[in-house]
Every structure is written in C-alpha cells, then in structure tokens.
Amino acid sequence: MTPRPLGPTDLETPPLVLGGNVFGWTADKDTSFRVLDAFVERGGRMIDTADVYSAWVGGHQGGESETVIGEWLRATGKRDQVLLATKVGMLPGEGGEKLAPARIAAAVEASLQRLGTDRIDVYFAHQDDEAVPQEDYLAAFARLVEAGKVRVLGASNFHAMRLKSAIDIAVREALPLIHVFQPEYNLVSRHRFEGELQNLCIEHNIAVTPYYGLASGFLTGKYRSRDDLSKSVRGRGMAELLEGKGAAVLSAMDAVAAETGATLAQIALAWLAAQPGVTAPIASATSVEQVEELTGSWDLDLSKDQLERLTNAGA
C-alpha cells in the first residue's frame, strides 16, 4: 500500500478514507473506538466526518460523530497520526445556515471544540450555497486558513460549473484553492462525477475522495433479489438498482471475486481507487472485522481486463 498525495498538498493518505458518519449512531462509543484503533493499526490515516452527522437521528442534534472522534483522540493521543476532515454547510446554527460567512466562522469553532483539536486538516463546504456570493464564502474559508485553523480546503456535492467558478475566483482573488473534492461515486452511480467534474478535477490536480463507495451496501452483494430488500432499512432504496444495471454489475463483480478471492466490497473500493483522478474512496465500518475487510481493498491490484469488465457492466 503506497500513500497517495491529496492533490498538490503535503498531505497524503492510503487509498481508503474511514467514514465517520456511523460514529455515535450505529456504532456506539466503545465500538467506534475499536474501529478507529483498528483503522490506524492497519495503516489508515484519514478520517472523514461532518458537523451534521448524525442530526437525522431522533434525539440527535449533529456533532455526535465529531464528539466521538474527539473523545478517541484525547483518550489515545493519536491526533498527529491522523488527518481529520470535516464539513460545514448542512447544519444550521449560530451565524445562520449553509455557507453564510458568519455560519462558517461559528461552525469551525464548534467542530474544533468537539474534535478537541486546534486544526482541521481538510475542511469541506458540504454543499454549494447559491444564496451567498462565492467570493464571500471563499473569503470566509480563506480566513480560517490564514488563522491556522484549517490546512486544506475541500468541496462536496458541487456541480462542475460552480466548482470551476470557485477555482477561477480563488485564482483571481489570490485565495486558497480547493484541493479536495468529495462526490457521490461508485460502480452503480457514476453520472454525478464522470465527465465534466472528473475532467475538471484531473485538470486542476484536485484530489477526489468519493462517498457512497459501496452504494449504501448494495455493492457488497447483500441485495440480490426483491426478497433481500427487507434485510435492512436501506433495502427499500435498492429496488431501483436491481431493476437497472445493478444485477449486471454484481455479476461482473462475482466473476472478479472468483478470480481474485477478494470480497465484493474490496472489489468495489479497488475499482474506485483505480479510476482517473480518484485518490481514495470513503467507506465506514461498524466492526473491527469490517475495517480489516475494507482496508484489504488497498492490497487488491485489479488487472486492466478486470477493471474494464467492471466498468463496462455499469456503463
């Protein structure tokens, strides 16, 4: 496993980022600590979270994931062994909502406090905010970099035109550039990234860390028939994938699994990590066993033929 640079920065990560959306939600504190320990012990480095995780759960307000990660960092003293990525833009609060400059200023302080750190390695705009001039929110992020509270800027869920305009504004105004981009991207959901966005990231050397790398579990092979849709609360959303290209993709993955001995999850992540422009996919885990499986993806070297068959199955 060779670490990969995050664009032109001096930060680097193995070709897998640990998703923190489950911490404080489907993974309690003790489980989260074991997962984080196992990830670092396996050579993992970058942990991805957001201030909004997990506000969608009854009784939660957001910040639960950051809080658990912060408690783990204090308990283990491993802050300098990891890269912390978090986000602003979906959780309203002090200073307003989305990417209002006052909201960014307040949100970063809250995230730093929950994480128990003096700096965030990669700070993402979780979504675009067309109600705020891009010059204004980019300047707000620049102030955080200048203050040493943020090392590198990222963006998530931007359309290509808006990412391009953010780049142009940053260049024109001598503001920090966006160096990391986080889109939804996986073997069965490719249209949101491939094409203009992917080309833009490659052209500007923007590191790509896709989320939903396992398509909410579909690419693990858990859902193969309508009877399987009742296996979890996520099952209801899998019917469309089964009726579309999902079955063909799973069939191609099964063939590669037979050839390599790898699991479907490892194959899905290895395919992502091999795509042009992609630095490291994001995947979450709720057990040490899952960490061991997922990190096994960075040891899987798919052949050109295998990559092509997987790509064509979902085309």
Disulfide bonds with the S-S distance in Angstrom:
none
